[in-house]
Amino acid sequence: MDLSKKRKISSIILKTVVILSAIIGTIISYNSATEFMSGSTVFMYFTIQSNLLIALVCLIGLCLILTKKEINRIWFIIKLVSTISITLTGLVFCFVLAPTMGFEAWNLANILTHVIVPICAIVDFFIVGLDSNYKKIDVLFVTIPPLLYAIYAGIGYKLDWKFTTEYNYPYFFLNWGSKAGAFGFSNELPFIGVMYWIILLLLLLIGLGFLYLKIINVFKKKYNKEA
C-alpha cells in the first residue's frame, strides 16, 4: 500500500478508532438492558454486522499498511462495499430510526456504532482510495450486504425469530406484517411497504457508491497535481 507518511499516519489512526469503536460499541450493546439490540440478539442486526465487517476490513488494512504489503483490487472492492454498508448504518439511524426513538437513541453504544465508526470509516476510505483503481461496475457490489440482510430478516420474520422479546423483525421498515405490507401504504410506520423501502435503500446505496467514486476521482486529480 503506497501511502505518503502523512496519509499513512492518518489512516492508521482512523482504522484504529474504527476497530476500537466497533468492538466497544458492540460490547456495550451486548450488555445493554434495553429491549432493542441487547444480549446475543445484537448480532442479528445490520448495525452490528456492518460494524464488525468494517472493523475486520480495517484490521486487514492496518496489517497491510504496517507490513508495507501491496493490496489487490479485490480488497479495495471489499473496502468500498463495507464503507457503503456502514454509511447506510449511520444514515438510517440518524435520519430514520433516531427520530422515532427520541433522545434515548443517543446513548454511547449508538454514538460509537452509528456515528463515530461510519464517519471515521468514510474518511479513511477517501484517504486510501487515492491508491485505488475503481471501476464504475464495482458500485453494484455495494448492494450485496443489504440484499443478503433483507433476505435474512425476511426468513427471520417467516420463522418468527425474536429480534426482541416482542418483534420478529429487526427494523420497522422490514416489518412484513405492518399495515403497508410488501407493496402497500399506510398512515403510520413504516408508511410504505417493505419492498419500497428495500428498493429505495438499494438506490440510495448505488447513488452513494457513484458519489464516493466521484469524490475519489476529484481527490486523485488534486493530489496528483500537488504531488
TORNUZA-66397 format. One record per residue (C-alpha): residue in one letter; x, y, z. Coordinates in nm, 2 decimals. Last residue first. Layout:
// residues N
NODE, resn, u, v, w
NODE, A, X, Y, Z
...
// end
This chain:
// residues 227
NODE, resn, u, v, w
NODE, A, 0.25, 1.56, -0.59
NODE, E, 0.02, 1.87, -0.58
NODE, K, -0.13, 1.80, -0.92
NODE, N, -0.16, 1.43, -0.85
NODE, Y, -0.35, 1.50, -0.52
NODE, K, -0.60, 1.73, -0.69
NODE, K, -0.67, 1.48, -0.97
NODE, K, -0.69, 1.20, -0.72
NODE, F, -0.92, 1.39, -0.49
NODE, V, -1.17, 1.45, -0.77
NODE, N, -1.15, 1.08, -0.87
NODE, I, -1.21, 0.99, -0.50
NODE, I, -1.52, 1.22, -0.49
NODE, K, -1.66, 1.06, -0.80
NODE, L, -1.60, 0.71, -0.65
NODE, Y, -1.79, 0.82, -0.34
NODE, L, -2.08, 0.96, -0.54
NODE, F, -2.11, 0.65, -0.75
NODE, G, -2.13, 0.44, -0.44
NODE, L, -2.37, 0.68, -0.27
NODE, G, -2.61, 0.66, -0.56
NODE, I, -2.59, 0.28, -0.56
NODE, L, -2.66, 0.28, -0.19
NODE, L, -2.95, 0.51, -0.22
NODE, L, -3.10, 0.31, -0.50
NODE, L, -3.07, 0.00, -0.28
NODE, L, -3.23, 0.18, 0.01
NODE, L, -3.52, 0.30, -0.20
NODE, I, -3.58, -0.05, -0.34
NODE, I, -3.57, -0.21, 0.00
NODE, W, -3.81, 0.05, 0.14
NODE, Y, -4.05, 0.00, -0.15
NODE, M, -4.03, -0.37, -0.09
NODE, V, -4.12, -0.33, 0.28
NODE, G, -4.43, -0.14, 0.20
NODE, I, -4.48, 0.23, 0.27
NODE, F, -4.58, 0.43, 0.58
NODE, P, -4.35, 0.22, 0.81
NODE, L, -4.49, 0.35, 1.04
NODE, E, -4.84, 0.51, 1.03
NODE, N, -5.07, 0.64, 0.76
NODE, S, -5.04, 0.33, 0.55
NODE, F, -4.92, 0.22, 0.20
NODE, G, -4.89, -0.11, 0.03
NODE, F, -4.62, -0.31, -0.16
NODE, A, -4.49, -0.56, 0.10
NODE, G, -4.73, -0.50, 0.39
NODE, A, -4.83, -0.14, 0.45
NODE, K, -5.05, -0.23, 0.75
NODE, S, -4.74, -0.40, 0.90
NODE, G, -4.68, -0.77, 0.88
NODE, W, -4.37, -0.75, 0.66
NODE, N, -4.19, -0.55, 0.91
NODE, L, -3.86, -0.46, 0.75
NODE, F, -3.92, -0.08, 0.77
NODE, F, -3.98, -0.11, 1.14
NODE, Y, -3.63, -0.26, 1.20
NODE, P, -3.52, -0.60, 1.32
NODE, Y, -3.83, -0.82, 1.26
NODE, N, -3.99, -1.08, 1.48
NODE, Y, -4.08, -0.83, 1.75
NODE, E, -4.18, -0.86, 2.11
NODE, T, -3.89, -1.01, 2.30
NODE, T, -3.65, -0.85, 2.06
NODE, F, -3.51, -0.99, 1.73
NODE, K, -3.72, -1.29, 1.81
NODE, W, -3.73, -1.53, 1.52
NODE, D, -4.08, -1.60, 1.39
NODE, L, -3.98, -1.83, 1.11
NODE, K, -4.13, -1.60, 0.84
NODE, Y, -3.99, -1.29, 1.01
NODE, G, -3.64, -1.45, 1.04
NODE, I, -3.65, -1.55, 0.67
NODE, G, -3.74, -1.20, 0.58
NODE, A, -3.46, -1.06, 0.80
NODE, Y, -3.20, -1.29, 0.63
NODE, I, -3.33, -1.20, 0.28
NODE, A, -3.31, -0.83, 0.37
NODE, Y, -2.97, -0.89, 0.51
NODE, L, -2.85, -1.05, 0.19
NODE, L, -2.98, -0.76, 0.00
NODE, P, -2.82, -0.51, 0.23
NODE, P, -2.48, -0.69, 0.21
NODE, I, -2.49, -0.74, -0.18
NODE, T, -2.60, -0.39, -0.29
NODE, V, -2.25, -0.25, -0.26
NODE, F, -2.13, -0.49, -0.53
NODE, L, -2.31, -0.28, -0.80
NODE, V, -2.06, 0.01, -0.74
NODE, D, -1.78, -0.20, -0.87
NODE, I, -1.92, -0.16, -1.23
NODE, K, -1.80, 0.20, -1.22
NODE, K, -1.44, 0.09, -1.20
NODE, Y, -1.21, 0.15, -0.90
NODE, N, -0.83, 0.18, -0.93
NODE, S, -0.73, 0.26, -0.57
NODE, D, -0.43, 0.45, -0.44
NODE, L, -0.62, 0.77, -0.36
NODE, G, -0.89, 0.55, -0.21
NODE, V, -0.67, 0.50, 0.10
NODE, I, -0.76, 0.85, 0.22
NODE, F, -1.11, 0.85, 0.09
NODE, F, -1.19, 0.53, 0.26
NODE, D, -1.03, 0.65, 0.58
NODE, V, -1.28, 0.95, 0.59
NODE, I, -1.57, 0.71, 0.54
NODE, A, -1.45, 0.47, 0.81
NODE, C, -1.40, 0.75, 1.06
NODE, I, -1.75, 0.89, 0.99
NODE, P, -1.92, 0.55, 1.00
NODE, V, -1.75, 0.43, 1.32
NODE, I, -1.81, 0.75, 1.51
NODE, V, -2.18, 0.79, 1.42
NODE, H, -2.38, 0.47, 1.42
NODE, T, -2.16, 0.23, 1.62
NODE, L, -2.00, 0.47, 1.86
NODE, I, -2.30, 0.70, 1.90
NODE, N, -2.53, 0.41, 1.94
NODE, A, -2.32, 0.25, 2.21
NODE, L, -2.28, 0.57, 2.40
NODE, N, -2.65, 0.66, 2.41
NODE, W, -2.82, 0.89, 2.16
NODE, A, -3.14, 0.69, 2.09
NODE, E, -3.27, 0.79, 2.44
NODE, F, -3.34, 1.13, 2.30
NODE, G, -3.63, 1.01, 2.08
NODE, M, -3.67, 0.67, 1.92
NODE, T, -3.87, 0.77, 1.61
NODE, P, -3.62, 1.04, 1.51
NODE, A, -3.33, 0.81, 1.59
NODE, L, -3.45, 0.54, 1.34
NODE, V, -3.49, 0.72, 1.01
NODE, F, -3.24, 1.01, 0.98
NODE, C, -2.96, 0.93, 1.22
NODE, F, -3.00, 0.55, 1.23
NODE, V, -3.06, 0.50, 0.86
NODE, L, -2.77, 0.73, 0.77
NODE, G, -2.52, 0.57, 1.00
NODE, T, -2.60, 0.21, 0.91
NODE, L, -2.61, 0.31, 0.54
NODE, T, -2.26, 0.46, 0.57
NODE, I, -2.15, 0.13, 0.74
NODE, S, -2.27, -0.06, 0.43
NODE, I, -2.11, 0.20, 0.19
NODE, T, -1.78, 0.15, 0.37
NODE, S, -1.80, -0.23, 0.37
NODE, V, -1.87, -0.24, 0.00
NODE, L, -1.60, 0.01, -0.09
NODE, K, -1.34, -0.17, 0.13
NODE, I, -1.45, -0.50, -0.02
NODE, I, -1.38, -0.35, -0.37
NODE, F, -1.04, -0.22, -0.25
NODE, W, -0.96, -0.57, -0.12
NODE, I, -1.05, -0.72, -0.45
NODE, R, -0.83, -0.48, -0.64
NODE, N, -0.51, -0.61, -0.48
NODE, I, -0.31, -0.49, -0.18
NODE, E, 0.06, -0.43, -0.16
NODE, K, 0.24, -0.50, 0.16
NODE, K, 0.41, -0.24, 0.38
NODE, T, 0.38, -0.46, 0.69
NODE, L, 0.22, -0.18, 0.89
NODE, I, 0.00, -0.08, 0.60
NODE, L, -0.12, -0.43, 0.52
NODE, C, -0.19, -0.50, 0.89
NODE, L, -0.40, -0.19, 0.91
NODE, G, -0.59, -0.28, 0.60
NODE, I, -0.67, -0.62, 0.75
NODE, L, -0.78, -0.46, 1.07
NODE, C, -0.98, -0.20, 0.87
NODE, V, -1.16, -0.48, 0.68
NODE, L, -1.24, -0.66, 1.01
NODE, A, -1.37, -0.34, 1.17
NODE, I, -1.58, -0.27, 0.86
NODE, L, -1.74, -0.61, 0.89
NODE, L, -1.79, -0.59, 1.26
NODE, N, -1.97, -0.26, 1.23
NODE, S, -2.18, -0.38, 0.94
NODE, Q, -2.29, -0.69, 1.14
NODE, I, -2.35, -0.47, 1.45
NODE, T, -2.58, -0.23, 1.26
NODE, F, -2.73, -0.50, 1.04
NODE, Y, -2.89, -0.65, 1.34
NODE, M, -2.89, -1.02, 1.44
NODE, F, -2.56, -0.99, 1.62
NODE, V, -2.72, -0.77, 1.88
NODE, T, -2.96, -1.06, 1.96
NODE, S, -2.69, -1.22, 2.18
NODE, G, -2.76, -0.97, 2.45
NODE, S, -2.91, -0.63, 2.36
NODE, M, -3.03, -0.46, 2.04
NODE, F, -3.37, -0.31, 2.13
NODE, E, -3.52, -0.43, 2.46
NODE, T, -3.27, -0.23, 2.67
NODE, A, -3.05, -0.38, 2.95
NODE, S, -2.73, -0.33, 2.75
NODE, N, -2.45, -0.59, 2.78
NODE, Y, -2.44, -0.68, 2.41
NODE, S, -2.48, -0.31, 2.32
NODE, I, -2.19, -0.22, 2.53
NODE, I, -1.98, -0.50, 2.38
NODE, T, -2.08, -0.40, 2.03
NODE, G, -1.99, -0.03, 2.09
NODE, I, -1.66, -0.13, 2.24
NODE, I, -1.57, -0.35, 1.94
NODE, A, -1.69, -0.10, 1.67
NODE, S, -1.53, 0.19, 1.85
NODE, L, -1.19, 0.01, 1.89
NODE, I, -1.18, -0.11, 1.52
NODE, V, -1.30, 0.23, 1.38
NODE, V, -1.06, 0.43, 1.60
NODE, T, -0.77, 0.21, 1.50
NODE, K, -0.86, 0.24, 1.13
NODE, L, -0.87, 0.62, 1.17
NODE, I, -0.53, 0.64, 1.35
NODE, I, -0.36, 0.41, 1.09
NODE, S, -0.52, 0.60, 0.80
NODE, S, -0.40, 0.94, 0.94
NODE, I, -0.04, 0.80, 0.99
NODE, K, -0.03, 0.66, 0.64
NODE, R, -0.18, 0.98, 0.49
NODE, K, 0.10, 1.18, 0.65
NODE, K, 0.38, 0.94, 0.55
NODE, S, 0.26, 0.90, 0.19
NODE, L, 0.07, 0.58, 0.12
NODE, D, 0.18, 0.31, -0.13
NODE, M, 0.00, 0.00, 0.00
// end
